[in-house]
Amino acid sequence: MKIEDDIKLDFADVLIRPKRSTLDSRSKVNLNRTFKFKTHSGEVSWSGVPIMASNMDTIGTFQMATALQAHGALCAVHKYYTKDEWDAEMSWWLRNNSGQCGVVYTMGMGDANSNMNELQKAQSVLDAHRHIQFICIDVANGYTEKFVQYVEFVRKTFPNHILIAGNVVTREMTEALILAGANIVKIGIGPGSVCTTRKVAGVGYPQLSCIMECADAAHGLGGYVLSDGGCTCPGDVAKAFGAGADFVMIGGMFAGTDEAAGEETEDGKVFYGMSSAEAMNKYSGGVATYRAPEGKRVVVPHVGTVNGVMQQILGGVRSACTYVGASRLKDLSKCTTFIRVNRQLNTVWGNG
């Protein structure tokens, strides 16, 4: 048993301190970034706004991908679409979207008997749709040796794709996954609004400190980090970028949009974690006797189109940049100083 005494921080624990700036308008802030990724054939590049919709089944839809494409952002399309659905949707996509593809192909690791099926499906989809640049290997626990070996195998199988792998929350596993072949490490355990891992398993890591530590490790090896979970408002997205995140993944903030696939109710849309009983009943035939659900089901209010939510997010990040003098999103982390606070909001009239 060991106790670490140094303080770890979450988004709600800090504010960004303003600084003198030569920027006189939010419109002068450039939120586009160009990334270069090392693959077996050399460098592959991607340019756009590094915000990504989560690969949860109610969020990572083709409808979401189409809407985010207009903003230059990405969507990690969930892994439950069939090959036929991929073919139909991507044919429509190519006819109706121009420019760089914003679709990320998601795959799991599966069990010992399903790995080949998972890989065969990925191979089939990606061979048919070669404009897809990104693969995301998504597991809840990225700390097993089996997962590191799987990342190595997927890298060999898809040598020229941009590979995302996670989830982890510490620098040593961030380094291990990059050395295994990942270009981007997905970081976050427990911060999501419908994740109960911290309650059920007692495992997790405050997301702001997670970003700072994992980004430092990744950047030293030429890799990047994708912050997954914990953003409840545009200010949190700005803090994630300020802490060093290269990409920010969003789930709950998109859950009430028209493009989300949650079941419609009078009060809003159903949203649930992918380790919840609802998800396991839907995709795994129920909750296995050796485990407990680590997610919950909620109903979130309707918020209109994802375009409106993206305007709030991008406007908030631009505003943060102007407060600290960052003319480019790439410079935000260099210009950010966090101050610890006991209370970040005045909630006398509520949290809105």
N, C-alpha and C positions, 0 to 999 in steps of 0.2 A: 504494500500500500504506500502511496506517495501523494502528497498534497502540494500543488503549485500555488504559491501565495501571490504571484503577480496578478494584477487586475486585468480581466478580459472584458471587453466592452461590446455592447450591441448598439444598433442605430439610435435607440431612444436615450442612450446614455450620453450623447454628444450633440453639439451643434458645430457648424463650420464658422470660424471666426472671419468676419469681413476684413478686407484689406483695401488700401488705395488702389485705384485701377484707372487705366487710360481708356477703358471701354465705355462708350457713352450710350450703347444700345444693345439689347439682347439679340437683335437681328444680326449683329456682327460676329456672333459666336458660331463657330463651325463644329457641328456635332458628328460629322462624318470622320471615320478613321480608316486608314489603310493598313492592313496587317499582312505580314509575310510569314508563311509557315514552311518549315522544312519537311520535305517528303523524300522518298527514295529517288525520285526523278529530279530533285532540285527544289526550288522555291515555288510555292503556290500563293497567290495573293487574293485577298478579298477586301472590298471597300464598301462601307455603309455605316449605318447607325448601329452600334453594337448592343442592341437590346433584343432579347430573344424570348418568345412565348414558350412557356413550359411544355414539356412533352406529356403532360397529364392528358387523359383521354377527353376531358371536357374543354381543354384549352388548346392543345396542339392539333387543331383541325386544319383542313385545307382552306376553309373559309377564313380562318384566322391568318393563315399564311398569305392569302391573297390580299387581305386588308393591310397587313404589315409591310408587304412588298412596296406599297405606295409610299411608305416612309423610309424605305431603304433598310428596314429591320428584318430580323430573322424569325422563323418559327420552327421549333423542334416538333415535327409531326409525330404523333404518338405511334407506338409500335403495333397497335391492334388492327390497323388497316390491312386488308388482304392484298395480295399481288394484283388481283383484278381491279380492286379499288384504286391502287396506286396507278395502274396503267390508265384507267379512265380519268382520274383526277389530273394526272400530270399531262395528259393530252389536252385537256381543257386549259390547264395552266399555261402551256406553251402557246396556245392560240390567243390567250388574253393577257399575258404578261410579257413585257419586253425587258431586256437588260439582264443583269446578274440574278441568278436564282437565289431566293431567300429561304429555300426549304432545307431543313436538316433532317436526315434520315436517322430514326432512333431504333436501336436494337437493345435487347437485354442479353444477359449471359445464359440464362436458362439453367436447367439441371443437366446431369451427366448424359442423359438420353436425348436432350433436345438441342444441344449446342449446334450440331450439324444442321438441323432444320432451321435454326435462327440464322446461321451463316448462309445457308442455301437461299433462303428468302432474300436476305440482304444482297447477295450476289446477283440474284435474278432481277431485283428492282434496280440496282445501281448499274448493271450492265445495260438495261433497257433505257435508263434515264441518266446519261453520262454528264448532263449539266448540273447534277446535284454534287456539290463539293464537300459537304459536311456529313460525317457520321458521328452519332452520339451513342456511346455505350453507357447505358444508365442502369445502375444498381443502387440499392439503398445503402449497402455497406461495402465500400471500396477498399477495405483493409485486409482482405483475404489474399493469400499468396495465389490462389486460383484466379482471382481477378487480375492480378498483375500479369500472370502468364497468358490470360485470355486477351488482354490488351496487346501483348506482344504478338500473339497469333493473328489478331485482327489487323494489326499494322502490316504484317507480312502478306495477309490476304488482300488488303486494300492499300497498296504502297503509296498511291498518289492522292488519296483523299485527306482532307483535314479532319483529324481525329479528336473528338471530345470524349473524356472518360471521367467517371466519378460515380458516387460522391465521397469526398474525403474532406477533412477539416484541418489537417496539420501539415507542417512543412515537409516532414520526412516522406509522407505518402505522396504529396504533390511532386516531390523530386523523383520518387520511385516510378510514378506513372509517366512522367515526361521521359525518363530514361527508358521506359518500356515502349515508348513510341507515341504517346499522346501529345498532341499539339496544344490542347486546351484542357485544363483540369477543372471539372465541375465541383464546386466546393459548397458545403452546407449540409449539416445534419441536425434536423429538428427545428429550424427557424420558420418553416412554412405555416400558414394560417390554418391548414387542415392536417398538419402533421402532429402526432402525439408521441413521437419517439422519446422526447425528453421526459414526458410524464410516465410512459409505460416502461421504458428501458433505463431511464436515468442517464442517457447518453446524449452528448451534444457539445456545442462550442459556440459562444457568442459570435454572431456573424461579422461584426465590424472587425474584431480582432482576427477572426479567421481569414478575412480578406487580406488584411495587412501582412500577416505572417505567410500565407500561402502565395500571395503575389510576389513577395520578396524572394521566396524560394524559386518560383517559376521563372521569374525574369532573369535570375542568375543563370538559368540553363537555356534561355532562349524560348521559353514557353509562355503561356498565358493562362489566366484564370477566368472562369465564368462563375459569378456569384449567383447561387441558386437559393432563393427563399428569403423571407424576412422583410421585404419591402411592402409597406402598407400605404405609402403616399409618395408623391414625386420627390419630396425632400430626402426620403430614404434611398431612392435611386441615385440622387446626387451624392449622398454620403458614400454609397458603394463605389461609385467612380472615384470620388475623392480619396477613398482608402486604398485605391490601387487596382480595383477590378477592371479587367479589360472588356468583359462582357457582363451584362446583368440579365438574369432570367426572371421572368415575371409570370406568376400564376394567378393568385387571388385577385390582384388588381384588374385582371381581364375576365374574371369569372362571371361577372354580371353583364357582359357585353352581348350584343346581338350575335356576334360571331362565335361565342362559346357554345358548346354542345350540351350543357347541362339541361336536365329535364325542367320544363316550364311549370311554375306554380303561380298561385295568385300573389304570393309575396316576393317572387323573384325566381332565380335559377338555382338548381341543385348543384352543389360543388362538394367534392369529396376527395380525400387523400387516396393515393394509389396503393397504400398499405392498409386502407380501411376495410372493414367487413363488407361494405358495399362493393368495393372493387374486387375483393377476393371472391365474393359470391358470383360476381359477373364474369370473371375471367379464369378463376381457379377451382370452381366447383365448391366453394365454401372456404371457411377458415380451417386450416390444418390443425390437428389436435396438439401439435408440438409448439404452436405459436399463438400470439395474441395480436389483435389488430393494432396498428400503430398509426391510425389516421381516423378522421371523423367526417361525418356528413353534415353540411350546413346548407342553408338557403341564403343566397346573397341578393341584395336588391338589384333591379335592372338599372343599368347606367347608360343605355344607348349603345352607339357604335363604338368600336375600338378606336376609331379615328379621334373621337372626342377624348378618350382616355389618353391616347398618345399625345394629343396636343397639350394636355395638362402635364404629362411627364416630360416631354421635350421642352416645354416652356419653363418648367421648374428647373431642369438641368441647365438650360441657358441662363436663367436668372442666377443660379449658384455660380456659374462661370463669371458672370459680370461682377458679382460681389467680391471675387478674389482675384480678378484680373487675368483670367484664363481665356484667351481668344479661341483656343481649340480644346475640344474635349480631351485630347491627348495630354494637355498641360494641366488639367484640373488637379490631378494628384500631386503634381509638383507645387501647386499654389495653395494647397489645402493645409490649414492648421485646425485641428479639432480641439474644442474645449469641453471638458466634462461638465455636465449639468445635473442638478437634482430634478429639475422639471423643464422640459423643452416647450411645453404648450400651456397657454392659458385656457382652461377648459370650463370657465364659468358658464358659457352658453353651449356646452357640449364639445365633442371632439371634431366636429366638422370644420 
